[in-house]
Amino acid sequence: MSAALLVAFRLLVLGVLVLFLVPLASYALWWTARGGRSADWRAADWSSSGLLPSARSSPEAMVRIYAARVGRWRGIVAHHSWIVVKEAGAGRYTRYDVVGWGTPLRTDAFAPDGRWFGNAPETVLALDGEAAARAIPAIRAAVADYPHRSLGSYQAWPGPNSNTFAAHVLARIPESGITLPPTALGKDWTPPGRYAKRTPSGTGIRLSLGGYAGLTLGWVEGVEINLLGAVAGFDLRRPALKLPGWGRLGLPFTPSS
């Protein structure tokens, strides 16, 4: 190996360590120290987190996208995301998830703002009133034509999974100006043979090798390097770092438009 190639290889190894392994290892230590190991499926708390008011007490249309850490050690690296909608005047919310057992696409299988393996959700997108009313038809159409809904099509890693589904829905409402958390493993998955596509926001491009590796460049998404599903990068609009495990570290974003 020539001196130049050796230097390049060392820089590559150093880059992987700094951008991926060190943040992931440090978050794993923090997660373990704080008792972050979620309960198993049967023992976990799936109840409402209290983020949503009663549907009958809020007559306006509403859209929410939530994300919560997944169960047990997997919570170190990944979130699960889902969609909640309510038309104006409706007396109930509708929740859409993609899950890893049985038929993937589920409707109202859990509380709209429920905990996931006991982990409280965070709000990724919040639309109310007219903004929600305009978005709901596109969201329902995206749910109806989600292509990876058949039995056996779900793959936790690298996808398609729940975050692939949420990214599919977000692509129908690019005006929301929102992207999924960097820890939404599977959001960058692309079907075999498709290596480039527009980002869900429509403001950039995503290059992906089936979710195993890739690069995203976009005004909304920022700059993201994907390696085996883990994401490192930075946010351009609202300055922040994106690190494996830790997620987004920087200026807060407002999950609404």
C-alpha positions in Angstrom: 0.0 0.0 0.0 1.4 3.4 -1.0 1.9 6.1 1.6 -1.0 8.2 0.2 -3.4 5.2 0.3 -2.2 4.5 3.9 -2.9 8.0 5.0 -6.3 7.9 3.3 -7.2 4.7 5.0 -6.2 6.0 8.4 -8.2 9.1 7.9 -11.2 7.0 6.9 -10.9 4.9 10.0 -10.5 8.0 12.2 -13.6 9.5 10.6 -15.7 6.4 11.3 -14.5 6.5 14.9 -15.2 10.1 15.5 -18.5 10.3 13.6 -20.0 7.0 14.5 -18.4 4.7 17.1 -17.5 7.3 19.7 -20.9 8.9 19.8 -22.7 5.6 19.8 -20.5 4.1 22.5 -20.9 7.2 24.7 -24.7 7.2 24.3 -24.8 3.5 25.1 -23.0 4.2 28.4 -25.3 7.1 29.2 -28.4 5.0 28.3 -27.3 2.1 30.5 -26.3 4.4 33.4 -29.7 6.0 33.5 -31.5 2.7 33.5 -32.6 3.1 29.9 -33.3 -0.6 29.3 -37.0 -0.7 28.4 -39.3 -3.5 29.7 -40.1 -6.4 27.4 -43.3 -6.3 25.3 -45.7 -7.6 27.8 -44.4 -5.7 30.8 -43.9 -2.3 29.0 -46.2 0.7 29.5 -48.2 1.4 26.3 -50.6 4.0 27.8 -51.2 7.5 26.6 -48.4 10.0 27.3 -50.8 12.9 27.7 -49.5 14.8 24.7 -52.9 15.0 23.0 -56.1 16.6 24.4 -59.4 14.7 24.1 -60.5 14.6 20.5 -63.9 15.9 21.4 -62.5 18.9 23.3 -60.5 20.0 20.3 -62.8 20.5 17.3 -60.1 21.7 14.9 -58.2 19.3 12.5 -54.9 18.0 13.8 -51.9 16.1 12.4 -49.1 14.7 14.5 -46.0 12.7 13.8 -44.5 11.1 16.9 -41.2 9.2 17.5 -40.2 7.3 20.5 -37.2 5.1 21.4 -37.7 1.4 20.6 -37.5 -1.4 23.1 -34.6 -2.8 25.1 -31.0 -2.3 23.8 -32.3 -1.2 20.4 -33.4 2.1 22.0 -29.8 3.1 22.0 -29.8 3.4 18.2 -33.3 3.8 17.0 -36.7 5.5 17.2 -40.1 4.2 16.1 -42.3 6.8 14.4 -46.0 6.9 13.6 -48.7 9.2 12.2 -51.9 10.6 13.9 -54.7 12.5 12.2 -58.0 14.0 13.1 -60.4 15.8 10.8 -62.2 18.9 12.0 -65.1 18.0 14.2 -64.1 14.3 14.5 -64.6 12.7 17.8 -61.6 10.5 17.7 -58.0 10.3 16.4 -56.7 7.9 13.8 -53.2 6.4 14.3 -51.2 4.7 11.6 -48.1 2.5 12.4 -46.0 0.0 10.6 -44.9 -2.8 12.9 -42.7 -5.9 12.6 -45.3 -8.7 13.3 -48.2 -9.8 11.2 -49.5 -7.4 8.5 -47.2 -4.4 8.9 -49.6 -1.5 8.4 -51.8 -1.0 11.4 -54.6 1.4 12.2 -55.4 2.4 15.8 -53.5 -0.5 17.3 -52.2 1.7 20.1 -53.2 5.0 21.9 -52.6 7.9 19.5 -50.0 9.5 21.8 -49.0 6.2 23.5 -45.7 5.3 25.0 -43.6 2.9 23.0 -42.0 0.2 25.2 -42.5 2.6 28.0 -40.7 5.4 26.3 -42.5 8.7 25.9 -42.9 10.0 22.4 -41.5 13.3 21.1 -43.4 15.4 18.6 -41.8 15.5 15.2 -44.6 17.3 13.4 -47.6 19.3 14.7 -50.2 20.8 12.4 -53.4 22.3 13.5 -56.5 23.9 11.9 -56.3 24.8 8.2 -52.7 23.5 7.9 -53.8 20.1 9.2 -57.0 20.0 7.1 -54.9 20.6 3.9 -52.5 17.9 4.8 -54.8 15.1 5.9 -56.1 14.1 2.4 -52.4 13.7 1.2 -51.5 11.8 4.3 -54.4 9.3 3.9 -53.5 8.8 0.3 -49.9 8.1 1.3 -51.1 5.6 3.8 -53.3 3.9 1.2 -50.6 3.5 -1.4 -47.7 2.6 0.9 -46.0 -0.1 -1.1 -44.5 -2.3 1.7 -47.6 -3.3 3.4 -47.8 -7.1 2.6 -47.1 -9.8 5.1 -43.3 -10.4 5.4 -42.3 -7.1 3.8 -41.2 -5.5 7.1 -37.5 -5.5 7.9 -36.3 -3.9 11.1 -32.9 -3.2 9.6 -32.1 -1.6 7.2 -35.8 -1.3 6.1 -38.5 -1.0 5.1 -39.8 -0.4 8.6 -41.9 2.1 10.6 -39.5 5.0 9.7 -39.6 4.1 6.0 -43.4 4.5 6.3 -43.2 7.8 8.1 -40.7 9.2 5.5 -43.1 8.0 2.7 -45.9 10.0 4.4 -43.8 13.1 4.9 -42.8 13.1 1.3 -46.5 13.9 0.5 -46.5 17.0 2.7 -43.1 18.6 1.9 -44.5 22.0 2.8 -44.3 20.9 6.5 -40.6 21.6 6.3 -39.9 18.8 8.8 -37.5 15.8 8.7 -37.5 12.7 10.9 -34.9 12.4 13.7 -31.5 11.1 12.7 -32.2 8.1 14.9 -35.2 7.1 12.8 -33.3 4.1 11.4 -34.8 3.1 8.1 -35.9 6.5 6.9 -33.1 6.4 4.3 -34.0 3.0 3.0 -34.5 2.7 -0.8 -35.7 -0.3 -2.8 -33.0 -2.5 -4.5 -31.7 -0.8 -7.7 -32.8 2.7 -6.8 -29.8 4.6 -5.7 -30.9 8.2 -5.8 -34.1 10.1 -5.0 -35.4 13.4 -3.8 -35.5 13.9 -0.1 -39.0 13.8 1.5 -38.9 17.6 1.9 -38.2 18.0 -1.8 -35.3 20.3 -1.0 -32.4 18.0 -1.8 -31.2 14.6 -2.9 -30.5 11.3 -1.2 -28.0 8.7 -2.4 -28.5 5.4 -0.8 -27.2 1.8 -1.1 -30.3 0.1 0.2 -30.1 1.9 3.5 -26.7 0.3 4.3 -24.8 3.5 3.3 -25.7 6.8 1.8 -25.5 10.6 1.7 -28.3 13.1 2.1 -28.0 16.8 1.1 -31.0 19.0 1.6 -32.1 22.4 3.0 -34.5 20.7 5.4 -32.6 17.5 6.0 -29.2 19.1 6.2 -26.1 17.0 5.6 -26.3 13.4 6.7 -23.9 10.5 6.2 -25.6 7.1 6.6 -23.5 4.1 7.6 -25.3 0.8 8.4 -28.4 2.8 9.3 -26.6 5.2 11.8 -26.6 8.8 10.8 -24.0 11.5 11.4 -24.1 15.1 10.0 -25.3 18.6 10.7 -28.4 20.8 10.3 -28.0 23.8 8.1 -31.3 25.7 8.8 -31.2 25.4 12.6 -27.6 24.7 13.5 -27.2 21.4 15.2 -25.1 18.2 15.1 -26.6 14.9 14.2 -24.9 12.0 16.0 -25.6 8.2 16.3 -27.4 7.4 19.5 -27.7 11.1 20.7 -29.7 12.2 17.7 -30.0 15.9 17.1 -27.9 18.2 19.4 -28.3 21.9 18.9 -30.9 24.6 18.4 -34.4 23.2 18.9 -36.7 23.0 15.9 -40.4 23.9 16.0 -42.4 20.8 14.9 -45.0 22.8 13.0 -45.5 24.9 10.0 
